[in-house]
């Protein structure tokens, strides 16, 4: 069982819908991450939050909007997505942001855009 | 994953040892990670090693690091069918601020 919990596990949405992905951890970690993973590919970093502040945005389109309301929660708000945005979205956390801090992943949300 | 390279596929018989190889490029202050991903699941952290270490063992898992050649391997002893998965090698430098550089992943298939 993973200590990083993501909901929902599956999401199907139309291109005009607005939805949100949620991620929660109770390990006291102060760095949280969003990744996008296409089939048969490694994860690609999207956003990094450190102490609830956005630290890294890997040039992600504005139709993806992250939010970190507190140290345990991370949201990803979705609006006007495209079919190519269909993927597995993974959340991860680490004790702090840094090269020596292992990242712990959730099981992901599988997103399908119709 | 251009800077971290892995072979794409490995077939192994149940009970044998598996060896998954990885090469990386950044030689300064690097942490190297092994993650396992089963179908439909997220990434499970298996183990990690700092680049000033040569070896790390954890139950059936042994990580070997050749710093000179920038070569990392993960050996799984007594491979079981539950070890069938994709294994990702990842590099994380101390000045990269937490950005993992993943390899393409190695698909391991365990046959009875």
gemmi code that builds the backbone of each chain (N, CA, C; Angstrom):
import gemmi

chains = {
    "A": [
        ("UNK", (0.841, -1.206, 0.000), (0.000, 0.000, 0.000), (0.873, 1.252, 0.000)),
        ("UNK", (0.464, 2.208, -0.831), (1.226, 3.427, -0.919), (0.779, 4.396, 0.169)),
        ("UNK", (1.702, 5.259, 0.629), (1.367, 6.247, 1.642), (0.948, 7.560, 1.014)),
        ("UNK", (0.988, 7.621, -0.299), (0.497, 8.778, -1.027), (-0.793, 8.345, -1.711)),
        ("UNK", (-1.882, 9.007, -1.387), (-3.202, 8.604, -1.861), (-3.697, 9.567, -2.927)),
        ("UNK", (-4.103, 9.021, -4.059), (-4.606, 9.853, -5.148), (-6.057, 9.471, -5.459)),
        ("UNK", (-6.868, 10.493, -5.690), (-8.254, 10.278, -6.110), (-8.617, 11.249, -7.221)),
        ("UNK", (-9.503, 10.833, -8.151), (-9.993, 9.470, -8.308), (-8.940, 8.578, -8.956)),
        ("UNK", (-9.199, 7.286, -9.017), (-8.265, 6.376, -9.692), (-8.407, 6.469, -11.202)),
        ("UNK", (-9.620, 6.704, -11.654), (-9.901, 6.843, -13.085), (-10.788, 8.071, -13.289)),
        ("UNK", (-10.584, 8.772, -14.392), (-11.399, 9.933, -14.706), (-11.534, 10.042, -16.212)),
        ("UNK", (-12.794, 10.135, -16.659), (-13.084, 10.372, -18.066), (-13.766, 11.720, -18.148)),
        ("UNK", (-13.271, 12.582, -18.994), (-13.873, 13.906, -19.110), (-13.834, 14.407, -20.545)),
        ("UNK", (-14.794, 15.286, -20.846), (-14.810, 15.913, -22.155), (-13.896, 17.104, -22.186)),
        ("UNK", (-13.639, 17.599, -23.358), (-12.680, 18.692, -23.518), (-13.176, 20.006, -22.917)),
        ("UNK", (-14.478, 20.109, -22.659), (-14.996, 21.362, -22.094), (-15.210, 21.278, -20.585)),
        ("UNK", (-14.967, 20.118, -20.013), (-15.218, 19.934, -18.578), (-14.138, 20.574, -17.728)),
        ("UNK", (-14.507, 20.789, -16.450), (-13.530, 21.175, -15.435), (-13.548, 20.099, -14.354)),
        ("UNK", (-12.390, 19.580, -14.026), (-12.281, 18.562, -12.992), (-11.010, 18.814, -12.191)),
        ("UNK", (-10.885, 18.097, -11.061), (-9.682, 18.212, -10.246), (-9.177, 16.841, -9.827)),
        ("UNK", (-7.870, 16.705, -9.798), (-7.213, 15.528, -9.239), (-6.716, 15.895, -7.850)),
        ("UNK", (-6.806, 14.913, -6.944), (-6.396, 15.174, -5.568), (-5.311, 14.207, -5.142)),
        ("UNK", (-4.440, 14.694, -4.273), (-3.335, 13.914, -3.742), (-3.179, 14.263, -2.267)),
        ("UNK", (-2.973, 13.234, -1.445), (-2.854, 13.460, -0.009), (-1.744, 12.582, 0.556)),
        ("UNK", (-0.954, 13.152, 1.459), (0.066, 12.366, 2.175), (0.096, 12.829, 3.619)),
        ("UNK", (0.345, 11.884, 4.514), (0.411, 12.189, 5.947), (1.743, 11.744, 6.522)),
        ("UNK", (2.793, 11.872, 5.722), (4.131, 11.511, 6.182), (4.902, 12.725, 6.688)),
        ("UNK", (4.255, 13.896, 6.682), (4.948, 15.108, 7.109), (5.906, 15.646, 6.066)),
        ("UNK", (5.760, 15.188, 4.829), (6.633, 15.656, 3.758), (6.268, 17.088, 3.360)),
        ("UNK", (7.310, 17.871, 3.023), (7.068, 19.276, 2.692), (7.331, 19.568, 1.220)),
        ("UNK", (7.620, 18.552, 0.426), (7.749, 18.716, -1.019), (6.770, 17.760, -1.694)),
        ("UNK", (6.041, 18.277, -2.671), (5.084, 17.454, -3.398), (5.188, 17.741, -4.886)),
        ("UNK", (4.892, 16.722, -5.675), (5.182, 16.748, -7.105), (3.992, 16.220, -7.914)),
        ("UNK", (3.820, 16.770, -9.103), (2.937, 16.186, -10.109), (3.775, 15.741, -11.295)),
        ("UNK", (3.492, 14.492, -11.752), (4.120, 13.941, -12.941), (3.025, 13.493, -13.908)),
        ("UNK", (3.386, 13.482, -15.195), (2.521, 12.930, -16.233), (3.261, 11.751, -16.851)),
        ("UNK", (2.547, 10.624, -17.024), (3.182, 9.454, -17.609), (2.323, 8.901, -18.744)),
        ("UNK", (2.891, 8.867, -19.937), (2.250, 8.236, -21.071), (2.642, 6.761, -21.080)),
        ("UNK", (1.834, 5.975, -21.786), (2.044, 4.527, -21.812), (3.449, 4.176, -22.303)),
        ("UNK", (4.079, 3.259, -21.617), (5.393, 2.721, -21.973), (6.506, 3.776, -21.908)),
        ("UNK", (6.263, 4.878, -21.189), (7.256, 5.940, -21.064), (7.546, 6.209, -19.598)),
        ("UNK", (8.677, 6.836, -19.286), (8.922, 7.228, -17.889), (8.086, 8.446, -17.516)),
        ("UNK", (7.903, 8.701, -16.239), (7.171, 9.905, -15.811), (7.908, 11.180, -16.212)),
        ("UNK", (7.115, 12.202, -16.502), (7.662, 13.530, -16.827), (7.203, 14.506, -15.748)),
        ("UNK", (8.148, 15.232, -15.196), (7.824, 16.189, -14.146), (6.990, 17.336, -14.695)),
        ("UNK", (5.948, 17.714, -13.921), (5.117, 18.865, -14.296), (5.347, 20.022, -13.319)),
        ("UNK", (5.113, 19.755, -12.031), (5.184, 20.812, -11.019), (5.853, 20.270, -9.754)),
        ("UNK", (6.511, 21.194, -9.029), (7.052, 20.881, -7.714), (6.599, 21.956, -6.739)),
        ("UNK", (6.080, 21.532, -5.595), (5.764, 22.441, -4.495), (6.723, 22.169, -3.341)),
        ("UNK", (7.225, 23.247, -2.760), (8.088, 23.141, -1.601), (7.530, 24.061, -0.521)),
        ("UNK", (7.229, 23.498, 0.630), (6.608, 24.254, 1.719), (5.397, 25.042, 1.218)),
        ("UNK", (4.551, 24.345, 0.467), (3.270, 24.841, -0.025), (3.403, 25.964, -1.065)),
        ("UNK", (4.602, 26.194, -1.538), (4.794, 27.219, -2.578), (5.276, 26.554, -3.865)),
        ("UNK", (4.760, 27.038, -4.998), (5.184, 26.491, -6.276), (6.650, 26.805, -6.505)),
        ("UNK", (7.441, 25.761, -6.712), (8.880, 25.909, -6.862), (9.330, 25.686, -8.299)),
        ("UNK", (8.722, 24.723, -8.964), (9.093, 24.407, -10.343), (7.819, 24.215, -11.167)),
        ("UNK", (7.777, 24.861, -12.325), (6.748, 24.638, -13.336), (7.500, 24.310, -14.610)),
        ("UNK", (7.368, 23.077, -15.082), (8.129, 22.635, -16.240), (7.431, 23.053, -17.539)),
        ("UNK", (7.105, 24.333, -17.628), (6.470, 24.876, -18.848), (5.199, 24.115, -19.206)),
        ("UNK", (4.399, 23.868, -18.190), (3.149, 23.125, -18.391), (2.070, 24.087, -18.901)),
        ("UNK", (1.248, 23.670, -19.875), (0.171, 24.545, -20.381), (-0.761, 24.989, -19.259)),
        ("UNK", (-1.327, 26.165, -19.419), (-2.150, 26.760, -18.355), (-3.464, 26.032, -18.131)),
        ("UNK", (-3.817, 25.104, -19.001), (-5.028, 24.312, -18.760), (-4.849, 23.350, -17.573)),
        ("UNK", (-3.607, 23.214, -17.107), (-3.305, 22.490, -15.877), (-2.959, 23.531, -14.807)),
        ("UNK", (-3.687, 23.517, -13.684), (-3.466, 24.507, -12.646), (-3.273, 23.810, -11.307)),
        ("UNK", (-2.060, 23.824, -10.751), (-1.837, 23.150, -9.481), (-2.215, 24.040, -8.305)),
        ("UNK", (-2.467, 23.374, -7.178), (-2.796, 24.094, -5.959), (-2.346, 23.254, -4.777)),
        ("UNK", (-1.747, 23.909, -3.773), (-1.328, 23.201, -2.571), (-1.947, 23.904, -1.369)),
        ("UNK", (-3.160, 23.517, -0.972), (-3.867, 24.237, 0.090), (-3.245, 24.075, 1.471)),
        ("UNK", (-2.574, 22.969, 1.719), (-1.838, 22.794, 2.972), (-0.738, 21.755, 2.765)),
        ("UNK", (-0.004, 21.473, 3.814), (1.187, 20.637, 3.645), (0.862, 19.187, 3.309)),
        ("UNK", (-0.390, 18.768, 3.466), (-0.747, 17.376, 3.204), (-1.458, 17.168, 1.875)),
        ("UNK", (-1.923, 18.246, 1.271), (-2.783, 18.129, 0.100), (-2.180, 18.803, -1.115)),
        ("UNK", (-2.405, 18.178, -2.256), (-1.983, 18.755, -3.530), (-3.093, 18.482, -4.534)),
        ("UNK", (-3.527, 19.508, -5.219), (-4.576, 19.375, -6.231), (-4.024, 19.722, -7.602)),
        ("UNK", (-4.661, 19.167, -8.609), (-4.361, 19.563, -9.988), (-5.699, 19.834, -10.672)),
        ("UNK", (-5.950, 21.105, -10.966), (-7.203, 21.514, -11.594), (-7.048, 21.451, -13.108)),
        ("UNK", (-8.068, 20.861, -13.737), (-8.008, 20.607, -15.175), (-9.139, 21.352, -15.879)),
        ("UNK", (-8.819, 21.998, -16.974), (-9.844, 22.741, -17.722), (-9.465, 22.790, -19.194)),
        ("UNK", (-10.453, 22.468, -20.045), (-10.257, 22.548, -21.496), (-9.083, 21.698, -21.961)),
        ("UNK", (-9.050, 20.455, -21.490), (-7.940, 19.577, -21.862), (-8.108, 19.047, -23.285)),
        ("UNK", (-7.011, 18.590, -23.830), (-6.952, 18.052, -25.177), (-6.803, 16.527, -25.129)),
        ("UNK", (-7.156, 15.841, -26.204), (-7.014, 14.370, -26.200), (-5.593, 13.904, -25.860)),
        ("UNK", (-4.588, 14.667, -26.261), (-3.206, 14.254, -25.977), (-2.846, 14.377, -24.496)),
        ("UNK", (-3.749, 14.947, -23.704), (-3.523, 15.019, -22.256), (-3.923, 13.725, -21.557)),
        ("UNK", (-4.513, 12.806, -22.279), (-4.846, 11.503, -21.708), (-3.550, 10.816, -21.281)),
        ("UNK", (-3.500, 10.413, -20.011), (-2.261, 9.849, -19.457), (-2.528, 9.404, -18.021)),
        ("UNK", (-1.510, 8.851, -17.396), (-1.525, 8.559, -15.963), (-0.867, 9.745, -15.257)),
        ("UNK", (-1.578, 10.343, -14.300), (-1.035, 11.474, -13.560), (-0.635, 10.992, -12.167)),
        ("UNK", (0.638, 11.151, -11.886), (1.208, 10.647, -10.649), (1.563, 11.801, -9.720)),
        ("UNK", (1.252, 11.596, -8.459), (1.663, 12.520, -7.412), (2.787, 11.860, -6.618)),
        ("UNK", (3.716, 12.642, -6.147), (4.794, 12.122, -5.311), (5.080, 13.119, -4.197)),
        ("UNK", (5.735, 12.636, -3.145), (6.156, 13.536, -2.074), (7.524, 13.108, -1.572)),
        ("UNK", (8.235, 14.074, -0.978), (9.513, 13.782, -0.340), (9.636, 14.650, 0.909)),
        ("UNK", (10.526, 14.264, 1.801), (10.628, 14.969, 3.085), (10.824, 16.471, 2.867)),
        ("UNK", (11.788, 16.797, 2.035), (11.973, 18.156, 1.553), (12.401, 18.065, 0.097)),
        ("UNK", (12.453, 19.189, -0.573), (12.918, 19.188, -1.958), (14.433, 19.136, -1.960)),
        ("UNK", (14.984, 18.172, -2.697), (16.440, 18.084, -2.736), (16.873, 16.799, -3.395)),
        ("UNK", (18.109, 16.785, -3.887), (18.583, 15.629, -4.624), (18.725, 14.381, -3.800)),
        ("UNK", (18.885, 14.504, -2.504), (19.089, 13.335, -1.666), (17.813, 12.860, -0.990)),
        ("UNK", (16.681, 13.354, -1.451), (15.419, 12.993, -0.814), (14.622, 12.064, -1.725)),
        ("UNK", (14.447, 10.807, -1.338), (13.669, 9.899, -2.187), (12.225, 10.354, -2.294)),
        ("UNK", (11.686, 10.220, -3.482), (10.307, 10.584, -3.741), (9.433, 9.333, -3.666)),
        ("UNK", (8.293, 9.488, -2.997), (7.348, 8.399, -2.820), (6.119, 8.704, -3.652)),
        ("UNK", (5.725, 7.759, -4.485), (4.660, 7.974, -5.453), (3.344, 7.348, -5.009)),
        ("UNK", (2.252, 7.986, -5.451), (0.939, 7.382, -5.348), (0.691, 6.464, -6.538)),
        ("UNK", (-0.503, 5.861, -6.566), (-0.844, 4.939, -7.645), (-1.384, 5.645, -8.892)),
        ("UNK", (-1.594, 6.942, -8.784), (-1.939, 7.697, -9.975), (-3.433, 7.790, -10.256)),
        ("UNK", (-3.762, 8.754, -11.106), (-5.103, 8.887, -11.675), (-4.976, 8.682, -13.176)),
        ("UNK", (-5.733, 7.715, -13.692), (-5.703, 7.488, -15.144), (-6.770, 8.363, -15.785)),
        ("UNK", (-6.340, 9.310, -16.578), (-7.209, 10.332, -17.165), (-7.414, 10.055, -18.648)),
        ("UNK", (-8.669, 10.055, -19.059), (-9.015, 9.894, -20.473), (-9.823, 11.106, -20.907)),
        ("UNK", (-9.393, 11.735, -21.980), (-10.083, 12.909, -22.525), (-10.816, 12.487, -23.797)),
        ("UNK", (-12.131, 12.708, -23.796), (-12.928, 12.307, -24.958), (-12.955, 13.409, -26.008)),
    ],
    "B": [
        ("UNK", (14.575, 11.308, -20.387), (15.476, 10.272, -19.929), (16.709, 10.136, -20.781)),
        ("UNK", (17.107, 11.181, -21.538), (18.229, 11.018, -22.465), (19.521, 10.764, -21.733)),
        ("UNK", (19.689, 11.254, -20.486), (20.953, 11.131, -19.795), (21.063, 9.859, -18.989)),
        ("UNK", (20.024, 9.112, -18.845), (20.011, 7.858, -18.122), (19.512, 6.794, -19.097)),
        ("UNK", (20.337, 5.769, -19.308), (19.998, 4.761, -20.305), (19.835, 3.392, -19.661)),
        ("UNK", (18.850, 2.651, -20.147), (18.587, 1.302, -19.693), (18.260, 0.430, -20.891)),
        ("UNK", (18.539, -0.853, -20.765), (18.041, -1.787, -21.767), (16.533, -1.899, -21.589)),
        ("UNK", (15.811, -2.185, -22.663), (14.359, -2.074, -22.641), (13.651, -3.326, -22.162)),
        ("UNK", (14.313, -4.489, -22.273), (13.585, -5.728, -21.993), (14.516, -6.774, -21.392)),
        ("UNK", (13.968, -7.545, -20.436), (14.725, -8.636, -19.834), (13.765, -9.782, -19.557)),
        ("UNK", (14.107, -10.976, -20.026), (13.316, -12.165, -19.736), (14.139, -13.073, -18.822)),
        ("UNK", (13.515, -13.555, -17.760), (14.248, -14.373, -16.795), (13.345, -15.495, -16.308)),
        ("UNK", (13.942, -16.622, -16.013), (13.170, -17.749, -15.499), (13.005, -17.628, -13.993)),
        ("UNK", (11.872, -18.067, -13.535), (11.566, -18.036, -12.107), (12.651, -18.785, -11.335)),
        ("UNK", (13.128, -18.178, -10.260), (14.165, -18.783, -9.446), (15.570, -18.339, -9.807)),
        ("UNK", (15.750, -17.830, -11.033), (17.059, -17.315, -11.443), (17.257, -15.914, -10.897)),
        ("UNK", (18.480, -15.391, -11.059), (18.755, -13.993, -10.706), (18.518, -13.102, -11.919)),
        ("UNK", (17.999, -11.910, -11.662), (17.823, -10.888, -12.707), (18.854, -9.803, -12.476)),
        ("UNK", (19.401, -9.297, -13.561), (20.299, -8.142, -13.455), (19.832, -7.080, -14.445)),
        ("UNK", (19.475, -5.933, -13.925), (19.016, -4.805, -14.742), (20.100, -3.736, -14.703)),
        ("UNK", (20.487, -3.271, -15.879), (21.598, -2.335, -15.987), (21.144, -0.925, -16.340)),
        ("UNK", (21.959, 0.036, -15.927), (21.637, 1.446, -16.144), (22.951, 2.222, -16.243)),
        ("UNK", (23.012, 3.180, -17.145), (24.153, 4.093, -17.181), (23.650, 5.512, -16.999)),
        ("UNK", (24.440, 6.328, -16.312), (24.050, 7.714, -16.066), (25.199, 8.611, -16.475)),
        ("UNK", (24.965, 9.922, -16.445), (25.984, 10.816, -16.993), (26.561, 11.795, -15.983)),
        ("UNK", (25.777, 12.230, -14.988), (26.258, 13.282, -14.090), (27.048, 12.653, -12.957)),
        ("UNK", (28.319, 12.977, -12.875), (29.178, 12.308, -11.898), (29.289, 13.055, -10.567)),
        ("UNK", (28.662, 14.225, -10.469), (28.841, 15.002, -9.242), (27.668, 14.849, -8.299)),
        ("UNK", (27.956, 14.383, -7.117), (26.974, 14.338, -6.027), (25.637, 13.753, -6.452)),
        ("UNK", (25.659, 12.581, -6.992), (24.449, 11.992, -7.556), (23.847, 10.920, -6.651)),
        ("UNK", (22.553, 10.983, -6.487), (21.791, 9.895, -5.894), (21.106, 9.130, -7.013)),
        ("UNK", (21.130, 7.828, -6.908), (20.566, 6.973, -7.935), (19.507, 6.080, -7.330)),
        ("UNK", (18.361, 6.010, -7.997), (17.193, 5.323, -7.455), (16.741, 4.214, -8.385)),
        ("UNK", (16.152, 3.201, -7.792), (15.451, 2.162, -8.544), (13.987, 2.154, -8.115)),
        ("UNK", (13.107, 2.272, -9.125), (11.678, 2.202, -8.897), (11.104, 1.029, -9.684)),
        ("UNK", (10.043, 0.446, -9.139), (9.318, -0.650, -9.791), (7.903, -0.184, -10.097)),
        ("UNK", (7.424, -0.471, -11.299), (6.054, -0.117, -11.654), (5.336, -1.344, -12.207)),
        ("UNK", (4.342, -1.797, -11.485), (3.507, -2.900, -11.951), (2.359, -2.329, -12.781)),
        ("UNK", (1.752, -3.161, -13.623), (0.667, -2.664, -14.480), (-0.439, -1.993, -13.677)),
        ("UNK", (-0.830, -0.809, -14.120), (-1.930, -0.095, -13.480), (-1.587, 0.553, -12.157)),
        ("UNK", (-0.322, 0.557, -11.789), (0.063, 1.089, -10.483), (1.048, 2.246, -10.638)),
        ("UNK", (1.342, 2.894, -9.513), (2.336, 3.948, -9.502), (3.733, 3.369, -9.369)),
        ("UNK", (4.678, 4.243, -9.055), (6.067, 3.809, -8.914), (6.347, 3.482, -7.448)),
        ("UNK", (6.925, 2.304, -7.245), (7.303, 1.871, -5.896), (8.804, 2.043, -5.735)),
        ("UNK", (9.221, 2.818, -4.727), (10.644, 2.987, -4.464), (11.214, 1.676, -3.935)),
        ("UNK", (12.208, 1.129, -4.648), (12.827, -0.126, -4.224), (14.043, 0.129, -3.342)),
        ("UNK", (14.946, 0.961, -3.836), (16.176, 1.228, -3.119), (16.862, 2.424, -3.766)),
        ("UNK", (17.867, 2.971, -3.070), (18.648, 4.045, -3.661), (20.050, 4.025, -3.079)),
        ("UNK", (20.968, 4.669, -3.804), (22.374, 4.627, -3.427), (23.001, 5.966, -3.759)),
        ("UNK", (23.902, 6.409, -2.917), (24.656, 7.619, -3.192), (25.889, 7.240, -3.978)),
        ("UNK", (26.353, 8.126, -4.810), (27.405, 7.776, -5.756), (28.773, 7.566, -5.111)),
        ("UNK", (28.904, 7.780, -3.804), (30.188, 7.466, -3.151), (30.180, 6.062, -2.543)),
        ("UNK", (29.103, 5.317, -2.797), (28.996, 3.943, -2.325), (29.245, 3.004, -3.500)),
        ("UNK", (29.697, 1.786, -3.201), (29.917, 0.785, -4.240), (28.777, -0.212, -4.330)),
        ("UNK", (28.168, -0.472, -3.193), (27.193, -1.550, -3.143), (26.200, -1.288, -2.018)),
        ("UNK", (24.982, -1.767, -2.250), (23.975, -1.725, -1.195), (23.118, -2.970, -1.337)),
        ("UNK", (22.878, -3.643, -0.212), (22.068, -4.862, -0.274), (20.860, -4.716, 0.630)),
        ("UNK", (19.722, -5.170, 0.144), (18.485, -5.121, 0.916), (17.681, -6.351, 0.556)),
        ("UNK", (17.743, -7.367, 1.386), (17.045, -8.644, 1.189), (17.421, -9.221, -0.177)),
        ("UNK", (16.485, -9.392, -1.099), (16.807, -9.996, -2.392), (17.437, -9.027, -3.381)),
        ("UNK", (17.500, -7.758, -3.007), (17.998, -6.730, -3.928), (19.435, -6.365, -3.614)),
        ("UNK", (20.266, -6.304, -4.666), (21.639, -5.825, -4.530), (21.870, -4.769, -5.598)),
        ("UNK", (22.330, -3.592, -5.161), (22.680, -2.530, -6.095), (24.194, -2.451, -6.152)),
        ("UNK", (24.720, -2.459, -7.366), (26.157, -2.283, -7.572), (26.380, -1.015, -8.369)),
        ("UNK", (27.381, -0.239, -7.950), (27.687, 1.019, -8.619), (29.142, 1.048, -9.026)),
        ("UNK", (29.376, 1.252, -10.313), (30.719, 1.459, -10.846), (30.810, 2.931, -11.206)),
        ("UNK", (31.399, 3.698, -10.304), (31.409, 5.147, -10.472), (32.268, 5.567, -11.655)),
        ("UNK", (33.338, 4.832, -11.872), (34.259, 5.173, -12.969), (33.527, 5.096, -14.315)),
        ("UNK", (32.746, 4.028, -14.482), (32.021, 3.832, -15.741), (30.620, 4.429, -15.703)),
        ("UNK", (30.224, 4.994, -14.565), (28.872, 5.539, -14.384), (27.834, 4.460, -14.726)),
        ("UNK", (28.044, 3.283, -14.176), (27.185, 2.142, -14.437), (26.564, 1.656, -13.139)),
        ("UNK", (25.278, 1.466, -13.174), (24.497, 1.025, -12.019), (23.755, -0.253, -12.394)),
        ("UNK", (23.710, -1.203, -11.473), (22.925, -2.408, -11.748), (22.076, -2.771, -10.534)),
        ("UNK", (20.970, -3.413, -10.834), (20.079, -3.930, -9.791), (19.967, -5.431, -10.004)),
        ("UNK", (20.381, -6.186, -8.985), (20.278, -7.637, -9.059), (19.137, -8.085, -8.149)),
        ("UNK", (18.259, -8.898, -8.703), (17.160, -9.477, -7.921), (17.442, -10.967, -7.807)),
        ("UNK", (17.672, -11.418, -6.602), (17.935, -12.845, -6.380), (16.622, -13.620, -6.333)),
        ("UNK", (16.682, -14.901, -6.783), (15.514, -15.783, -6.691), (14.259, -15.084, -7.247)),
        ("UNK", (14.327, -14.690, -8.496), (13.262, -13.902, -9.117), (11.938, -14.667, -9.098)),
        ("UNK", (10.885, -13.968, -8.730), (9.549, -14.538, -8.641), (8.627, -13.901, -9.694)),
        ("UNK", (7.495, -14.556, -9.939), (6.562, -14.004, -10.927), (6.076, -12.619, -10.517)),
        ("UNK", (6.008, -12.357, -9.229), (5.608, -11.037, -8.750), (6.622, -9.949, -9.025)),
        ("UNK", (7.799, -10.331, -9.498), (8.821, -9.348, -9.857), (8.636, -8.842, -11.286)),
        ("UNK", (7.702, -9.441, -12.025), (7.414, -8.964, -13.382), (6.874, -7.539, -13.299)),
        ("UNK", (7.550, -6.615, -13.954), (7.184, -5.203, -13.862), (8.137, -4.410, -14.750)),
        ("UNK", (7.933, -3.093, -14.777), (8.899, -2.182, -15.398), (9.741, -1.583, -14.290)),
        ("UNK", (11.049, -1.598, -14.486), (11.980, -1.071, -13.495), (12.636, 0.184, -14.074)),
        ("UNK", (12.518, 1.284, -13.319), (13.110, 2.549, -13.734), (14.316, 2.872, -12.877)),
        ("UNK", (15.386, 3.209, -13.544), (16.543, 3.798, -12.914), (16.354, 5.314, -12.974)),
        ("UNK", (16.723, 6.037, -11.918), (16.557, 7.491, -11.928), (17.739, 8.142, -11.232)),
        ("UNK", (18.135, 9.288, -11.763), (19.266, 10.040, -11.243), (18.750, 11.345, -10.654)),
        ("UNK", (19.353, 11.755, -9.538), (18.922, 12.998, -8.907), (20.142, 13.684, -8.316)),
        ("UNK", (20.603, 14.744, -8.933), (21.790, 15.445, -8.443), (21.413, 16.423, -7.342)),
        ("UNK", (22.352, 16.698, -6.469), (22.053, 17.560, -5.325), (21.784, 18.990, -5.752)),
        ("UNK", (22.189, 19.355, -6.952), (21.887, 20.715, -7.397), (20.721, 20.759, -8.368)),
        ("UNK", (20.012, 19.632, -8.536), (18.884, 19.617, -9.475), (17.571, 19.893, -8.773)),
        ("UNK", (17.646, 20.176, -7.485), (16.459, 20.567, -6.736), (15.321, 19.577, -6.846)),
        ("UNK", (15.640, 18.319, -6.725), (14.601, 17.308, -6.638), (14.061, 16.827, -7.964)),
        ("UNK", (14.659, 17.208, -9.075), (14.152, 16.788, -10.370), (14.769, 15.449, -10.747)),
        ("UNK", (13.958, 14.404, -10.731), (14.436, 13.077, -11.096), (14.589, 12.969, -12.612)),
        ("UNK", (15.721, 12.423, -13.032), (15.937, 12.121, -14.443), (15.797, 10.613, -14.600)),
        ("UNK", (14.729, 10.178, -15.257), (14.439, 8.756, -15.387), (15.060, 8.166, -16.647)),
        ("UNK", (15.421, 6.890, -16.553), (15.684, 6.115, -17.752), (14.367, 5.697, -18.385)),
        ("UNK", (14.464, 5.045, -19.544), (13.266, 4.663, -20.289), (12.506, 3.511, -19.636)),
        ("UNK", (13.163, 2.803, -18.721), (12.517, 1.676, -18.054), (12.866, 0.352, -18.707)),
        ("UNK", (13.030, -0.684, -17.883), (13.301, -2.038, -18.354), (12.117, -2.922, -18.016)),
        ("UNK", (11.505, -3.502, -19.050), (10.390, -4.432, -18.838), (10.970, -5.790, -18.467)),
        ("UNK", (10.677, -6.261, -17.278), (11.150, -7.572, -16.828), (9.987, -8.550, -16.863)),
        ("UNK", (10.186, -9.646, -17.589), (9.170, -10.695, -17.676), (9.739, -11.960, -17.054)),
        ("UNK", (9.053, -12.481, -16.055), (9.494, -13.698, -15.365), (8.645, -14.865, -15.864)),
        ("UNK", (9.320, -15.873, -16.372), (8.610, -17.039, -16.917), (8.758, -18.228, -15.978)),
        ("UNK", (7.702, -19.055, -15.884), (7.754, -20.201, -14.961), (8.816, -21.223, -15.377)),
    ],
}
model = gemmi.Model(1)
for chain_id, residues in chains.items():
    chain = gemmi.Chain(chain_id)
    for i, (resn, *xyz) in enumerate(residues, 1):
        res = gemmi.Residue()
        res.name, res.seqid = resn, gemmi.SeqId(i, " ")
        for name, pos in zip(("N", "CA", "C"), xyz):
            atom = gemmi.Atom()
            atom.name, atom.element = name, gemmi.Element(name[0])
            atom.pos, atom.b_iso = gemmi.Position(*pos), 0.0
            res.add_atom(atom)
        chain.add_residue(res)
    model.add_chain(chain)
structure = gemmi.Structure()
structure.add_model(model)
structure.setup_entities()
